[in-house]
Amino acid sequence: MIIKMTSPRAVKKPDNYAAFYGLLNRMYAPDKEELKKAIVLEYTSGRTDSLKDMKMAEYLSALKGMQRLVVPTSQEDEQKVIKKKRSDVLHQMQLIGIDTADWNKINAFCTDTRIVGKVFRELNGEELDALLVKLRIIRRKKETINV
């Protein structure tokens, strides 16, 4: 009877390389294959130049590094701006006493025709700006009444 003393550890590997190749295609290089090998070698500390042989931690680290090098697209920039505006609007809602942990309350407030007349998630950048102004006015009025 043979007893195996060491158990092979299951090394978690990525199963989808779409994110890697998406970032790789947005990077400038005359030879994409050479660039891919260089990136894999760097993040595996020279262990391999094959993307399939990368461990999950190495793969995720490579993705983070590549994201820092790639110039964001205009769509990504626009999403950041919208996210910031939504955050600002939610903060103002909190300050006037709306429970921002409950999306039903947020949507009930926003769908009022005097406010916006739309569900919060459907608001575009201009509507968020207008809502932010309204919320600041409401907050100032509440503060002057309470003082």
C-alpha positions, 0 to 999 in steps of 0.5 A, spaced: 500 500 500 502 506 497 500 512 501 501 519 498 503 524 503 503 531 500 496 532 497 496 537 491 493 543 492 488 546 487 491 552 484 485 557 483 486 560 475 482 565 471 477 561 467 476 567 462 481 572 460 476 577 456 478 583 461 486 581 460 485 582 452 480 588 453 485 592 456 491 589 452 487 591 446 487 598 449 494 599 450 499 601 444 504 596 442 507 594 435 507 587 437 501 585 442 503 578 443 510 580 445 507 585 450 502 580 453 508 575 454 512 581 457 506 583 462 505 575 464 513 574 465 513 581 470 507 579 474 509 571 475 516 574 477 519 570 471 515 563 472 512 563 466 510 567 459 503 563 458 497 567 461 494 560 462 499 558 467 498 564 471 495 564 478 489 568 480 492 573 484 497 574 479 492 575 474 488 580 478 495 584 480 496 584 472 489 587 471 490 592 476 497 594 473 494 594 466 488 598 468 493 604 471 496 604 464 490 604 460 487 611 458 480 611 461 475 611 455 470 617 455 464 612 457 468 611 463 469 618 465 462 619 464 460 614 468 465 617 474 462 623 473 455 620 474 457 616 480 459 622 483 453 626 482 449 621 484 453 620 491 452 628 492 445 628 491 444 622 496 448 626 501 443 632 500 437 627 501 440 624 507 441 632 510 434 633 509 432 627 512 430 622 507 432 615 508 437 613 503 438 606 505 431 605 502 431 605 495 423 605 495 423 612 499 428 615 494 424 613 488 418 616 492 421 622 493 424 623 486 418 621 482 414 627 486 413 632 480 415 637 484 422 634 485 424 631 478 418 626 476 422 620 475 425 614 478 432 616 481 436 611 477 433 614 470 436 621 472 441 623 467 447 628 469 443 635 467 437 632 471 442 630 477 445 637 477 438 640 477 436 636 483 442 637 487 440 645 486 433 643 489 435 639 494 440 645 497 434 650 496 430 645 501 436 644 506 437 651 506 429 653 507 429 647 513 435 650 516 432 657 516 426 655 519 429 651 524 434 657 527 
